[in-house]
Amino acid sequence: MGQLALQRLPPVASLPRRPPSLPPPSSAPPSLPSATSRRPLRPRFYVARAMSSHIVGYPRIGPKRELKFALESFWDGKTSVDDLQNVAANLRKSIWRHMADAGIKYIPSNTFSYYDQMLDTTAMLGAVPSRYGWEGGEIGFDVYFSMARGNASVPAMEMTKWFDTNYHYIVPELGPDVEFSYASHKAVVEFKEAKALGIDTVPVLIGPMTYLLLSKPAKGVEKSFCLLSLIDKILPIYKEVLTDLKSAGARWIQFDEPVLVMDLDTSQLQAFSDAYSHMESSLAGLNVLIATYFADVPAEAYKALISLKCVTGFGFDLVRGLETLDLIKESFPRGKLLFAGVVDGRNIWANDLSASLKTLQTLEDTVGKEKVVVSTSCSLLHTAVDLVNEIKLDKELKSWLAFAAQKVVEVNALAKAFSGAKDEALFSSNSMRQASRRSSPRVTNPAVQQDVAALKKSDHHRSTEVSVRLQAQQKKLNLPALPTTTIGSFPQTTDLRRIRREFKAKKISEIDYVQSIKEEYEKVIKLQEELGIDVLVHGEAERNDMVEYFGEQLSGFAFTSNGWVQSYGSRCVKPPVIYGDITRPKAMTVFWSSMAQKMTQRPMKGMLTGPVTILNWSFVRNDLPRHETCFQIALAIKDEVEDLEKAGVTVIQIDEAALREGLPLRTSEQKFYLDWAVHAFRITNCGVQDTTQIHTHMCYSNFNDIIHSIIDMDADVITIENSRSDEKLLSVFHEGVRYGAGIGPGVYDIHSPRIPSAEEIAERIKKMLAVLDSKVLWVNPDCGLKTRNYFEVKAALKNMVAAAKQIRSQLNKS
């Protein structure tokens, strides 16, 4: 995009009293080429297809991350509001037309977002925290992005994982004094936008129960505050939205209520039933779909759901919800539609069409053939966009996969087959691809499977207690009280990315590449030494991504060129594809860590990604239990840890940022997961000496409910996100949990450009010392610094070190 005269977003304090609203996209935005569009983008009218097919939601980032680049250009002040909105409008148009061309009958709208769908709902309800200075009216980009990212004056809202996915949502902050109002008409605007293209869509809203139960009490509100007590305050806003949608011509409405798969109590289920009964008059004239996903719906929740009279159809995840399938076969309301989620929305493996068709056919007697709608198990937001864009994958592996664009085609193929119009050639080809994957020699390594089987003979604890190890490590490292460190990554500059690209494309030699990385290390290490950081990192200049970097060096992994998935806002990740058994052919990080350690006398962390995080941040094979794949990765990381130790690296960090993310949503399934996840981490470092200090890192999840499993990981030091979540972590220590290992709750949020003062950080450290012993407390940011620039990093770390020294001095005096 060209350079335009647009200044950076002003801080909240300087915003106009009535911020400008989000204007609708230009009526004729320029065309955006998209691989998801199989036909030219020309005006037409799309008639309803006879086949009953539905998509829960679709990726919004674009096949080549068009939204990411448009957002970041806008945030940097390089492009205008109109430029951003034109890109967004073209993405929506290409998505809707792809689904229409593929023959999808129920096409979703309002699943696009400039940042996050929960934040969109907060905007719709006018639930803006007072610190953002909003005074009413339609919420504009200034307030919207300030809530998401913070600004120079105030911090962002908390961000945490969306159920058990790697997608992050912005957590609403609610209390009894929040005055809700209809403050964003986005759902109606986008419905009209699709209608103008001749496409009749199903507007999608986050349901009121899911919105409230995924919120948190605002600062200053009692933690015991019942969020569901606000249900009567938000339902009038939902009613206004429904009225507007009906006036615009909507015939369907989809409420996403994934919270129904959680363990809800009787009062919560009653509140759910009451909420939809209360909206019944406003829903008159609309067909209503309530979609659930990510797991089985418990029996009591299922009963409450199918008892709703105002609902036309019910959506269920039948990939992860096999028990729900049994509930449906036992009882399903006559005359209602079943939206059967048989195409996996969370993985990239091609659907076994014959197996899915059999599942659909088992529902005929209970539901009725004409009442079954073929759907995805959840939104396709969690998978990559379009396989057509892939040039790195070999032909065999590519034949085993399906990204979002291909899953849309799979849904319609199943709908046609179920209705009696089966495409025999397509099904035959699909069966051959499934057989090819099962029989391929590249998938199975018997030696690896034998090694995993042998792991069951030990729990792999280290031989001495953590208190003894910490004493041995302190003698060797000689660290001060409240040692400072960072989490691993430093800013990934444009030049750094260019150097890695050129080396991968063989445009520069290996000697030149190593020299460039060495110079980056020297810069990062010199900066840390000047700032006074105690335990250093090399900044990970050689790494593209904390999972992809390791997967590229392990067997059993494959990598895409454009398999991007949104993690939050403009942040996208490219998950590796685990297709077979995993081994480590050679050392992965020893060369780089050894080089970095030679540049300083201070301890230098060896940086690794843990097995559970590699697993949870990959597209994992579905032909083997997940825990077995995780143990294979653990053995590979164990080899790397021991090689680092032999090379003289005395501090080794094994990140498990995604351990909490994989926790099953149902309580009854959580112990099994935690047992094998913790075991996998212990496997990686069970053989090191007492003097080798093992760190781990976790971020952006609710850790309080798994604190005992975190303790059982038996790491010497854990650094853990704390600031963005408003110090929620500390409450567990107020409740009497004793943590004897080293611990570094984050002292500032790295996902915001805001630079905290030394005084603010010092206050955070004081709060930590109220519940943690100074002998175990570390001082560090929330997470890695990859997404920030050097100006922000230097200023924030300078203040962090100053705060640590200030409190250290006070401790010495006392």
Secondary structure, 3 states (H helix, E strand, C coil): CCCCCCCCCCCHHHCCCCCCCCCCCCCCCCCCCCCCCCCCCCCCCCCCCCCCEECCCCCCCCCCCHHHHHHHHHHCCCCCHHHHHHHHHHHHHHHHHHHHHHCCCEEEECCCCCCCHHHHHHHHCCCCCHHHCCCCCCCCHHHHHHHHHCCCCCCCCCEEECCCCCCEEECCEECCCCCCCCCCCHHHHHHHHHHHCCCCEEEEEECHHHHHHCCEECCCCCCCCCHHHHHHHHHHHHHHHHHHHHHCCCCEEEEECHHHHCCCCHHHHHHHHHHHHHCHHHHCCCEEEEECCCCCCCHHHHHHHHCCCCCCEEEEECCCCHHHHHHHHHCCCCCCEEEEEEECCCCCECCCHHHHHHHHHHCHHHHCHHHEEEEECCCHHHCCCCHHHCCCCCHHHHHCECCHHHHHHHHHHHHHHHCCCCCHHHHHHHHHHHHHHHHCCCCCCHHHHHHHHHHHHCCCCCCCCHHHHHHHHHHHHCCCCCCEECCCECCCCHHHHHHHHHHHCCCCCHHHHHHHHHHHHHHHHHHHHHHCCCEECCECCCCCCCCHHHHCCCCCEECCCCCCEEEECCEEECCCEECCCCCCCCCCCHHHHHHHHCCCCCCEEEEEECHHHHHHCCECCCCCCHHHHHHHHHHHHHHHHHHHHHCCCCEEEEECCCCHHHCCCCHHHHHHHHHHHHHHHHHHHCCCCCCCEEEEEECCCCCHHHHHHHHHCCCCEEEECCCCCCCCCHHHHHCCCCCCCEEEECCCCCCCCCCCCHHHHHHHHHHHHCCCCCCCECECCCCCCCCCCHHHHHHHHHHHHHHHHHHHHHHHHC
